Structures are given as C-alpha cells and as structure tokens.
Amino acid sequence: MSLFAVTYRYAAGSATGRDDHRPSHLEFLTGLYETGRLVVSGPTDASGPEPGALLIVRGESLAEVEKIMAQDPFAGRGYVERTVRSWDPKFGADRLAPATADLS
C-alpha cells in the first residue's frame, strides 16, 4: 500500500453546512481510521483565512483514494475542494506503520 496526502480546503460559505454534517463526516473518517486506511488527519489553519484539513491515507492507487474520499459527506455536499497526491515520506515513515491494519 502507498501513502497519499489528501488536502481539504473548505468552500466559502460552507461553515454552517459543515457544522450540520460534521457527525456523518466524522463517522466516515472513523471508519477509515478503524480499518487502517486513515493514518492521521486534522484541521489546518483552523482559525486562519483558508481553513481546511490534511489527511494521510493508505491506498493501492490515486484512483482508489479519490474514489474513497469522494464518499466523504463533506465532499458530496461540495463543502471541500480536495487534492490527492502520492506521498513518499523520507523521515519518520516507520512512525506511520500501523501496529495492526485491517485495510478492508
């Protein structure tokens, strides 16, 4: 499995919608985390001019990760602009290895 850096930039005017749908968004991310797909994630520039998020995701291919991330309720409702890029960490990669991974 390869690693991918997924970035979210929240769409202008989406704060209320994100708040309303945050529980389903977090449920989606929890499912990815529990299966070992989501390695780490969190908000970026939360109180700044361009809030968003960074997610490190495991996948077989860019296309697979795009397909998975398209299922996020935030994406389906147009609350985020998303990029997905392959990521090949050179330092600390061993810290990203899961103790156990289901990846189902």
N, C-alpha and C positions, 0 to 999 in steps of 0.2 A: 504494500500500500504506500502511496505517496502522500505528502502533505500539501495542503493548499491554504493560502491566505485569502480569506473572504473579508472584504470590507463592505460595510454598510454606511451610506450617507443618508441621513433621514431627509425625506422630502419636505419642502417648505409647507407649512400649514398642516403637518401630519401629527402634531403633538397630541391632540385630543383623541384622534383615532388610534394612535399607538397606545395611549393610556387605556382605552376601551378594550383593545385586543391584546394587551400585554399578557394576560393569563394564558391565552392559547399560544402565543409566541413562546413564552417560557416553557410551556408543556412540550412544544415541538423541540426546543433546544435540549430540554431534559432527556427526551427520548434519544436524541443523537448522542448525548453525553453518556447515557447508560449503556448504549451499545458500543461505545468506544470510537464512534465517528468524530464527535466533537472533542477536541483535545483541550482547548481553553478558549474562553471568549469573554468579552466585556466591552463596556462603552468606551468611546474615545471622545475627547473634547466635550464631555457631557454638558458643561455649562458655558462652552465657548460658542463661537459663531457658526461652526459646522459640526454639530453633534453627529455621532454615528457609532459604529462598533467594529471591532476586529475579532474575527473567529478563525481559529486554526482547525481545519477539518481534514480527516483522512478519507482518501478515496482512491479508486482504481484509475480514474481519468478526470480530466477537466469537465468533460461532458457529464460524467456521473455526478460530480459535486454540484454542477449547475442544476441538474435535474433535482437533486436532493434539496438544495437551497431554495428552489422555486416553490417548494411545498410550505415554506415558512409563511404563516398567516400575514406577517408584515409585507412580504414580497407580493403575495396575491392581491393585497389591497392597495398596492402602489405606495406604501409608506417608506420604502427604501430604494435607493439606487445602489446596485450591487456590482462589485467586481470580484472575480475569482481568478487567482493566479497560482501557478505551481510555486512551491516554496521548498528550498533545499537548504536547511539551516546547517551552518558550518561549526558553530559553537553551541553547546548545550543540547544537541539533538538527543543525547541519552536521557536527558531530563524529561523529554516528551514521550518516552516509551511507556506505554501503559503496563501496569502490573499484570492485569488480565484484560483481554479485549474480546468481546463477543463479535462485533462487526457484522451482526446480522441485519 
